Amino acid sequence: ETGVTQTPRHLVMGMTNKKSLKCEQHLGHNAMYWYKQSAKKPLELMFVYSLEERVENNSVPSRFSPECPNSSHLFLHLHTLQPEDSALYLCASSQGTSGDFANTGELFFGEGSRLTVL
Amino acid sequence: AQSVTQLDSHVSVSEGTPVLLRCNYSSSYSPSLFWYVQHPNKGLQLLLKYTSAATLVKGINGFEAEFKKSETSFHLTKPSAHMSDAAEYFCVVSGIGNDMRFGAGTRLTVKP
């Protein structure tokens, strides 16, 4: 078990569908993250939650909607996506909150959800 | 502002030969630097990190990296490649708060 579990591992959806990605961490961490990994591009930070409060949103389109109901669970709600949104979506967690993140630094990643938008 | 450049998108070595994956960084602050590895269909895993202690950092699986401030580099090395080292490697620079910048990645191929 990796400590960070993502479901589903694979998702195919049409542009008019609504779906959600789920992330659960079993590490007792305080911060959780969504990253987008596209082919031949650096990893893109989408959202950061620290102690269940959103602390960063890197200008992500509103068709992506995060939800963090508690420190162990993170969701990414998807609606009216575009084909260019097809990517691997990675969830991560870290021990530190945003204030000391740079000192701890280690992110623990899930295995990702491979999203294909038709 | 900070950034990281991985100088090679693809590196190919033979099993048992040394590995060198190159990374240069730019940072306005004293940075923390990391190397992560991603095996196919897996998430990223931390290999090693530098946080202003010893400049030569040892990580898991026999990897190490040396922080060279004068060259703004943090290259990853391993004396002898193993088939299981084939993966994508990411250099990461971290400054204040959540400003963590990932490189574009270097794909390592290990030939038998």
Chai-1 contact restraints between the chains, C-beta under 6 A:
chainA,res_idxA,chainB,res_idxB,connection_type,confidence,min_distance_angstrom,max_distance_angstrom,comment,restraint_id
A,P42,B,F102,contact,1.0,0.0,6.0,A-B,restraint_1
A,P42,B,A104,contact,1.0,0.0,6.0,A-B,restraint_2
A,L43,B,F102,contact,1.0,0.0,6.0,A-B,restraint_3
A,V48,B,N98,contact,1.0,0.0,6.0,A-B,restraint_4
A,E56,B,N98,contact,1.0,0.0,6.0,A-B,restraint_5
A,L90,B,G43,contact,1.0,0.0,6.0,A-B,restraint_6
A,S98,B,G97,contact,1.0,0.0,6.0,A-B,restraint_7
A,S98,B,N98,contact,1.0,0.0,6.0,A-B,restraint_8
A,F101,B,N98,contact,1.0,0.0,6.0,A-B,restraint_9
A,A102,B,S32,contact,1.0,0.0,6.0,A-B,restraint_10
A,A102,B,S94,contact,1.0,0.0,6.0,A-B,restraint_11
A,A102,B,I96,contact,1.0,0.0,6.0,A-B,restraint_12
A,G105,B,S32,contact,1.0,0.0,6.0,A-B,restraint_13
A,G105,B,K49,contact,1.0,0.0,6.0,A-B,restraint_14
A,G105,B,S94,contact,1.0,0.0,6.0,A-B,restraint_15
A,E106,B,L46,contact,1.0,0.0,6.0,A-B,restraint_16
A,F109,B,G43,contact,1.0,0.0,6.0,A-B,restraint_17
A,F109,B,L44,contact,1.0,0.0,6.0,A-B,restraint_18
A,G110,B,G43,contact,1.0,0.0,6.0,A-B,restraint_19
A,E111,B,K42,contact,1.0,0.0,6.0,A-B,restraint_20
A,E111,B,G43,contact,1.0,0.0,6.0,A-B,restraint_21
A,G112,B,G43,contact,1.0,0.0,6.0,A-B,restraint_22
